[in-house]
Amino acid sequence: MVQTILSAIAVFISTSIDYVFLLLIIFSQAHSKSQVRQVFAGQYLGTALLVIVSLIAAFALNLIPQDWIVGFLGLIPIALGIHFALSGEEEAEADEVIEKLSSKDSKYLFWTVALLTLASGGDNLGIYIPYFTTLSVQEIILVVLLFALFIFVLCVVSYRLARISFVSETLEKYERIIVPLVFVGLGIYILIENHTIQTLIAFIS
């Protein structure tokens, strides 16, 4: 259980750092309690849809009889980590968020946040799907519950940090170091957990 909790924390943090910057911008534009609640709800909905899609895909992949073949999915987070390290996030993302929030449709903040979460969730799918293939049903239930808790913490922390300028600047400074390390580490974990590396070594030897 401890290993599952630690891996869930690592997965959530690595896929949610970019959300911190989005939420910092969004919360800076949300001034009423109603708007803040809409941001929370939108983040929950967007993440829930990403998790559901990932679970469906993971279930389909688990029908493959050889676990070591599924383990090759670990190459996805490794590739994402390398790509992130080389290219980083698109700087235009923050400007797009501000533009959406300042538009005439800003009263639909709930749907705006949900759609932004989905639109930024490509990396999440690349991490969630291979990660869920390594878990049992009981572990998946635990991880989903933990994710629900982590989303609340993410929103609260982002809301608090929106009032502190140097914090967001520090996170942005070290993001390109933290995210690749976690992504690559997770990919290696998936390859080992599904005995992919061990099987390839056995084939070679």
TORMAR-277821 format. One record per atom (N, C-alpha, C): z, x, y. Coordinates in steps of 0.02 Angstrom, whole numbers, plus 50000, padded with zeros to 5 digits. Each point is the difference from the previous one (the first is absolute). Layout:
! TORMAR-277821
ZXY
...
This chain:
! TORMAR-277821
500005004149939
500004995950061
500005004350063
500395005449999
500045004450058
499315002950015
499645002049947
499335002950010
499534994950031
500064993749977
499574994650027
500154998850074
500645000050017
500204998950070
499745005750044
500095006149976
499775005850040
499245000050009
499644998349946
499274999850005
499774994450046
500364994349997
499834994450045
500105001950073
500545003650013
500145002350068
499445004750024
499815004749957
499485004850018
499334996550013
499824995349956
499374996350008
500004996050064
500544996450012
500024995750060
499975004250064
500395005350002
500015004150061
499315003150012
499705002749947
499355003450009
499454995250022
500054993749980
499484995250019
500174996050062
500595001250028
500224995950057
500085003950065
499905006649997
500085004050061
499524997750054
499374998449979
499514997750050
500214993350028
500354995849960
500244993650025
500525000850054
500385005549996
500515001350051
499685000350069
499445003650004
499665000750064
499704993450023
499734996249953
499744993450017
500554995550026
500564999949963
500554995750019
500335002150065
500025006550012
500275002450064
499604997050058
499355000149993
499574997250052
500084992550006
500024996649942
500054992750000
500674997750029
500545003349979
500664998050026
500065001450075
499635005050023
500035001350072
499674994450040
499584996049966
499674994350032
500364993449986
500465000049951
500364993949982
500664999850038
500074995250045
500584999850044
500494994449983
499794994949964
500454994549984
500225000449927
500554996749984
500254999949931
499494996749953
499654995050025
499494996649960
499445004849980
499795004150048
499475004949987
500235005249950
500625002250007
500285005049953
500014997249929
500204993649993
500004996949934
499304999549971
499514998750043
499314999649977
499755006749975
500215005450032
499815006749977
500295001349931
500644998449991
500335000949935
499624996149946
499874993650014
499674995749951
499295002449984
499655002150052
499325002549989
499985006249958
500485004550010
500045006149960
500154998349927
500444995149989
500154997849932
499394997149966
499644995750034
499414996849970
499475005149983
499845004450048
499485005049988
500175004649942
500625002449997
500215004449945
500014996249934
500224993750001
500024996049939
499304999249970
499514998850042
499314999249976
499745006549969
500175005750032
499805006449972
500335001349932
500634998149994
500365001049936
499704995549946
499854993750017
499724995449951
499335002549974
499575002150045
499345002749979
500105006149956
500475004350018
500135006149961
500274998449931
500434994949995
500294998049935
499464997249954
499554996050028
499454997249961
499565005649973
499835004750043
499585005749980
500365004349948
500655001150011
500395004149953
500044996649932
500084993449999
500034996349937
499355000749961
499444999650036
499355000649968
499915007149971
500235005050037
499935006949976
500465001449941
500564996549997
500465001049944
499734997449934
499464996250003
499674997649939
499625005649965
499895005650038
499685005849970
500495003149950
499795000949937
500475002149947
500285007050009
499645004750029
500235006850007
500325001250068
500665001250000
500365001150063
499745006050038
499805005249963
499795006250034
499374998950041
499594995149980
499404998450039
500204996850067
500494995349996
500254996850060
500305005250048
500295005349971
500315005250040
499535003450049
499354999649987
499515003050046
500024996650069
500314994050003
500084996850065
500455004150046
500385004549971
500425004450040
499595004550046
499355000749983
499565004050043
499884996650067
500094993350002
499874996350062
500505002050054
500664999549988
500475002150053
499945007450017
499815004249950
499905007150015
499425000850049
499454996449986
499425000350044
500174997350070
500394994650002
500204997150064
500435004950039
500455003449965
500435004850033
499615005850030
499525002549961
499585005550024
499574997750059
499724994049994
499584997350054
500424999150064
500604997449991
500444998950058
500175006750034
500145005149959
500185006550027
499425003150039
499394998749977
499425003050032
499764996250061
500074993249997
499724996050054
500514996650043
500574998149971
500514996350038
499804992950012
500434996350035
499874993050016
499534999550059
499654994350005
499554999050056
500414998550063
499875003850052
500384999150062
499854993350033
499424997149984
499814993850033
500414994149975
500375001049945
500364994449970
500504996850048
500385004250035
500504997450046
499674996050056
499445002550026
499664996550054
499754993149977
499774999749936
499764993749973
500574994949996
500595002449980
500584995649995
500184997150068
500035004450051
500174997750067
499494994950024
499365001349986
499474995450021
500094993149968
500184999949935
500104993749966
500594996250028
500545003750014
500614996750023
499944997450072
499575003250038
499924997850069
499454994850009
499704998049944
499464995150003
500294993050009
499554995250010
500224993150010
500304997049937
499905003249942
500274997449937
500675003049983
500325003350049
500635003449985
500564995349979
499924993550014
500524995249979
500014999349924
499455001949968
499984999949928
500225006849972
500575002350023
500255006649984
500115000949925
500234994749968
500125000249927
499385002049962
499444996650015
499385001449964
499715006750022
500105001850062
499755006550023
500335005749962
500664999749992
500365005249964
499805000049926
499954994149970
499814999649929
499315003049988
499524998550044
499335002649993
499975007550013
500385002350048
500035007250014
500305003749940
500504997049969
500315003149941
499495000549943
499614994749990
499495000149949
499455005050017
499795000050062
499455004450021
500205007449993
500645001450007
500245006949994
500235001649929
499894995449953
500285000749933
499565003149948
499445003150020
499565003149951
500365005549961
500375004150036
500385005349967
500544997149955
500294994450021
500534996849960
499744998149931
499404997049999
499714998049936
499885006149956
499765005350031
499875006149962
500635003149970
500584998550031
500645002449974
500334994949954
500024993750022
500354994849963
499714999049930
499344999649995
499694998349935
500175005149946
499885006550011
500195004749947
500765000449990
500384998950053
500735000249993
500254994349956
499754994050011
500234994249961
499815000649926
499465003749985
499805000849930
500515004149961
500445003650034
500495004249966
500664996249988
500054993950025
500634996349997
499994994449948
500594998549973
500094994349956
500094993850043
500014994149968
500094993850037
500665000050038
500535002249967
500665000250032
499995004750060
499675005749993
499975004850055
499594997350058
499464996349984
499584997150053
500414994950040
500404995949966
500434995150035
500485003650046
500305005449975
500475003950041
499655003050060
499415002849990
499625003150055
499804994950052
499794994149978
499804994750047
500604997950043
500584999349968
500614998250038
500185005650049
499935006249978
500155005650044
499515000150059
499364998649986
499504999850054
500184994750052
500254994349976
500204994650046
500555002450046
500475003749971
500555002850040
499745005350048
499565004349975
499735005550040
499594997450060
499644994549990
499614997150055
500464998050057
500564996849982
500484998050051
500275006150037
500185005249962
500255006150030
499475003150045
499375000149975
499455002850039
499924996550067
500034993449998
499924996150062
500585001150048
500615000149973
500595001150042
499985006950032
499855005149959
499985006850026
499455000750053
499414997149986
499455000350047
500174996550065
500354994449994
500214996350060
500475004250043
500475003549967
500475004250036
499655006150031
499555002949961
499665006050023
499514998550057
499794993750005
499524998250053
500315001250069
500665000650001
500355001250064
500115007550013
499805004349951
500115007250007
499335003649994
499765002850054
499335002950001
499935006449959
500505004550004
499925006549968
500004999449924
500294994649972
500034999249927
499304998949972
499634995550031
499324998749976
499565006250006
500115003950052
499615006250009
500165005049946
500645000449979
500195004649947
499714998049933
500034993549985
499704997549938
499265001549997
499674998950055
499285001250002
499845007449991
500445004350025
499895007249996
500015002449928
500474997449959
500085002549932
499704995449947
499674994750020
499704995349952
499505003549954
499595004450027
499485003249961
500285005049950
500645001450003
500335004349950
500344995849947
500374994950023
500404995949954
499564995849953
499524996450028
499604995449960
499605003549945
499635005450015
499635003449946
500445002649944
500585002750018
500465002649949
500234994549953
500184994250028
500244994549959
499434997249957
499404999250029
499434997349964
499825004549940
499945006550013
499825004749947
500555000149946
500625000050022
500564999949952
499994993849956
499844994350030
499974993749962
499425000349951
499445002750020
499425000549955
500165004349940
500335005650011
500205004449944
500494996449955
500464996250029
500484996149961
499644995049954
499504996650027
499624995049961
499625003449943
499705005850014
499645003849948
500475002149943
500615002250019
500485002249949
500304994049963
500174994750038
500324994149970
499554996849947
499355000150010
499544997149952
499745005149949
500305006050001
499825005349952
499285002250006
499714999250059
499305002050010
499935007650000
500445003450037
499975007350003
500145002949932
500504997249966
500195002649934
499424999249950
499664994250004
499444998749954
499425004850014
499855001350064
499465004550017
500155007249978
500645001950008
500205006749978
499935000649923
500184994649965
499935000049927
499275000649979
499564996450036
499285000349985
499735007150010
500215003150056
499755006750017
500235005249949
500644999449981
500285004849954
499814998449928
